């Protein structure tokens, strides 16, 4: 598992079937201090790493009380549009 920082990482999910292939993003929630997992589903590793970078930015903004940059805000809007 390549560790990107001390709080987040991206790794392959264990493969038990072709429909379960994909990536997991592991991170520690800054408010609850619990380890959390986000499953991206089947996508390219580059896309999973982009998601990882955006999640790292969210965590950093939360920890430092700083505003989100424009790129992160647009990424979040894309997630909302996709999930609606």
VOROVO-102443 format. One record per residue: residue number from 1; residue in one letter; z, y, x of N, C-alpha, C in turn. Coordinates in steps of 0.05 Angstrom, whole numbers, always signed. Each point is the difference from the previous one (the first is absolute). Example, Ala and Ser with C-alpha at 12.3 -4.5 7.8 and 13.67 -1.06 7.14 Angstrom:
BEGIN
   num   residu     n.up   n.north   n.east    ca.up   ca.north   ca.east     c.up   c.north   c.east
     1        A     +156      -114     +264       +0        +24       -18       +0       +24      +18
     2        S      -14       +21       -7       +1        +24       +16      +14       +22      -15
# end
This chain:
BEGIN
   num   residu     n.up   n.north   n.east    ca.up   ca.north   ca.east     c.up   c.north   c.east
     1        X       +0       -23      +17       +0        +23       -17       +0       +25      +18
     2        X      -21       +16       -1       +0        +24       +17      +17       +21      -13
     3        X      +21        +9      +14      +18        +20       -10      -10       +27       +6
     4        X       -4       +17      -19      -10        +27        +4      +23       +19       +7
     5        X      +22        -2      -13      +24        +16        +6      +24       -17       -5
     6        X      +24       +12       +4      +24        -16        -4       +6        -5      -30
     7        X      -14       +12      -18       +6         -3       -29      -23       -13      -16
     8        X      -24        +0      +11      -23        -11       -16      -16       -19      +17
     9        X      -14       -18      -13      -18        -18       +13      -20       -11      -19
    10        X      -23       -10      +10      -20        -13       -17       -4       -28      +11
    11        X       -2       -19      -17       -4        -28        +9      -17       -15      -21
    12        X      -10       -22       +8      -15        -17       -19      +20       -15      -17
    13        X       -8        -4      -25      +16        -17       -18       -5       -29       +7
    14        X      +19       -17       -4       -5        -29        +3      -21        -8      -19
    15        X      -20       -15       +9      -22         -9       -18       +7       -27      -12
    16        X       +2        +0      -26       +4        -25       -14      -24        -5      -19
    17        X      -18       +18       -1      -24         -2       -17      -17       +24       +4
    18        X      -25        -2       -5      -19        +22        +5       +7       +24      -16
    19        X      +11        -3      -24       +6        +23       -17      +24       +15      +10
    20        X      +16       -11      +18      +24        +13       +10       -4       +14      +27
    21        X      -25        +0      +10       -5        +13       +26       +5       +30       -2
    22        X      +10       +12      +20       +5        +28        +0      +20        +9      +21
    23        X      +11       +24       -4      +18        +12       +19      +26        +8      -13
    24        X      +21        +1      +16      +26         +9        -9       +8       +24      +17
    25        X      +11       +20      -12      +11        +23       +15      +30        -2       -4
    26        X      +14        -3      +22      +29         -2        +0      +12       +27       +9
    27        X      +21        +9      -14      +13        +25        +8      +28        +0      -10
    28        X      +16       +18      +12      +28         +4        -9       +0       +25      -16
    29        X      +10        -2      -25       +2        +23       -18      +21       +20      +12
    30        X       -8       +25       +3      +19        +19       +13      +24        +7      -18
    31        X       -2        -4      -26      +23         +7       -17      +19       -24       -4
    32        X      -11       -24       -4      +17        -23        -6       +6       -17      +25
    33        X      -16        +5      +22       +3        -15       +25       -7       -30       -3
    34        X      -14        -6      -22       -9        -28        -5      -28        -4      +10
    35        X       -6       -24       +9      -27         -7        +9      -17        -5      -25
    36        X      -23       +12       +0      -19         -2       -23      -27       -10      +10
    37        X      -15       -12      -19      -26        -10        +6      -20       +10      -20
    38        X      -23       +10       +9      -23         +7       -17      -22       -19       +7
    39        X      -11       -13      -19      -23        -18        +4      -26       +14       -7
    40        X      -18        +2      +19      -25        +15        -5      -21       -17      -15
    41        X       +3       -26       +1      -21        -17       -11      -22        -3      +21
    42        X      -22       -11       -8      -22         -6       +18      -15       +26       +7
    43        X       +2        +7      +26      -14        +24       +10       -3        -2      +30
    44        X      -15       +17      +12       -4         +1       +29      +26        +9      +13
    45        X       +5       -10      +24      +25         +8       +14       +1       +30       +5
    46        X      -23       +12       +4       -1        +29        +4      +10       +15      -24
    47        X       -6        -9      -24      +10        +12       -25      +30        -4       -2
    48        X      +10       -24       +7      +28         -5        -1      +15       +18      +20
    49        X      -12        +5      +23      +13        +17       +20       -1       +29       -9
    50        X      -20        +9      -15       -1        +26       -11      +23        +3      -20
    51        X       +4       -20      -17      +22         +1       -19      +27        +1      +15
    52        X       +2       -15      +21      +24         +0       +16       +6       +28      +11
    53        X      -20       +13      +11       +3        +27       +11       +9       +20      -22
    54        X      -11        -3      -23       +8        +18       -22      +28        -5       -9
    55        X       +8       -25       -1      +28         -7        -7      +19       +11      +22
    56        X       -8        -2      +25      +17        +12       +22       +3       +30       -4
    57        X      -22       +13       -8       +2        +29        -5      +19        +7      -23
    58        X       -1       -17      -21      +18         +4       -23      +29        -3       +9
    59        X       +6       -20      +16      +27         -5        +9       +9       +23      +18
    60        X      -17        +9      +18       +7        +22       +18       +6       +25      -15
    61        X      -17        +6      -20       +4        +24       -16      +26        -1      -15
    62        X       +7       -24      -10      +25         -3       -15      +24        +3      +19
    63        X       -2       -12      +24      +22         +2       +19       +5       +28      +10
    64        X      -21       +15       +4       +2        +27       +12       +0       +22      -21
    65        X       -4        -7      -25       -1        +20       -21      -24       +19       +2
    66        X      -21       -10      +12      -24        +16        +4      -21        -6      -22
    67        X      -18       +19       -5      -21         -5       -21      -21       -19      +10
    68        X      -13       -12      -18      -22        -19        +6      -25       +16       +8
    69        X      -15       -10      +19      -25        +13        +7      -22        -6      -21
    70        X      -22       +15       +1      -21         -3       -20      -12       -28       -1
    71        X       -4       -12      +23      -12        -27        +1      +17       -20      -15
    72        X      +26        +1       +4      +19        -18       -13       +0        +4      -30
    73        X       +0       +25       -8       -1         +7       -29      -25       -11      -13
    74        X      -23        +3      +13      -25        -11       -11       +1       -30       -1
    75        X      +12       -13      +19       +3        -30        +0      +17        -8      -24
    76        X      +22       +14       -5      +17         -6       -22      -15        +4      -27
    77        X      -16       +21       -2      -16         +4       -24      -20       -23       -5
    78        X      -11       -10      +22      -19        -23        -2      +14       -25      -10
    79        X      +25        -4       +8      +15        -23        -9       +6        +3      -30
    80        X       +8       +24       -8       +6         +5       -28      -25        -5      -17
    81        X      -23       +10       +8      -25         -3       -15       -7       -29       -2
    82        X       +4       -15      +22       -8        -28        +1      +19       -17      -18
    83        X      +25        +7       -1      +20        -16       -16       +0        +7      -29
    84        X      -11       +23       -8       +0         +8       -28      -20       -15      -17
# end
